[in-house]
Amino acid sequence: MFGRLFGGGGERPEADSYALPVPRRRRNGAYTLRALGDARVLALVEAADAGDWEGVKAGLVPFDLGHDHKVLGQLADLDGVQDWIGRAVEEDKEHRATALLISGARHVVWGWEARTAERAANVTQEQWRVFHERLDLAEEQLFEAAELRPEWITPWRCLLTSGRGMSLGPVVNRTRLDAALRRDPLDLETHIDWVSQLQPRWSGEPGQALAFARDAFARAPQGHRIGCVIAMAHIEEWVESEHAGCLETPEIQAELRNAADHSILHPAYVRRPGWQQDFNMFAMALSLAGERHTVRRVFQALDGARTEWPWSYFAEPEKQFARHQRRA
């Protein structure tokens, strides 16, 4: 099966060795990161875009898809994967778990695309039907992938997202969270997904998400990317709030500085493919908090590389990134 890209902490990061050339920048000095900024990921995405299953399998060799949410996300976000991945599920018995995982992850994203980002009251009956149809298939495939490869965490993180969409309730979703965290107690993407789940718009209580994020960060070793969950918890607080300046307090600024210093800016932090998204989370959170010192270091490290998320919370993400980069 496909291997891990990196081993334990302290190994020399390989991301820079495979970095894609920086594209021509826009006038604002920014550019949108593609394929996690990694040439190997780009080759993988191109094979998937061409419906080349053999090429996809070859492209997956350096990665551990059962644990690498970012690489799986590149395949899940790719329109057209749903048109051919079903054949791989049925025909490639040796790699059935991998095909099921890709198909399930794609159908979760594809389901949300059908629902759109509209408020529930504005989603049509037909959109709801397609949404649930796709999520039903996603759940079936993800559960089978998890059964075939019980050590994998990525199916459980995807099941958290589908469970929220299908309104399966707190007991079911908490069971899925626990299943993911048994496999990796400090998995960042799982924590971020649960931070979303704990927001009032998903029937959470005010303060729950921040408490959950702080508890995880308190248990993390120096240089662990779980510090990003603090940034995302504050971004989610900003999304929920009707007050644009809700994060502009000395206490929040200090908490974000501390989280950045002990995670992405710590010498032990390892820059794996897609590391720029970790930095973008802090860039957005620190900017929203009106922080003026650490945010400069974060934007300098990014050197103009913008990731789609989390800036997509803004109506004009590119302009907002450029504006905050200029301020920094």
Helices and strands as residue ranges (DSSP letters): G 15-18, E 31-32, G 35-37, H 39-49, H 53-60, H 69-76, H 81-91, H 96-115, G 120-122, H 125-148, H 154-165, H 170-183, H 188-197, G 200-202, H 208-218, G 225-227, H 228-240, H 250-261, H 275-288, H 294-302, E 305-306, H 308-311, H 317-327
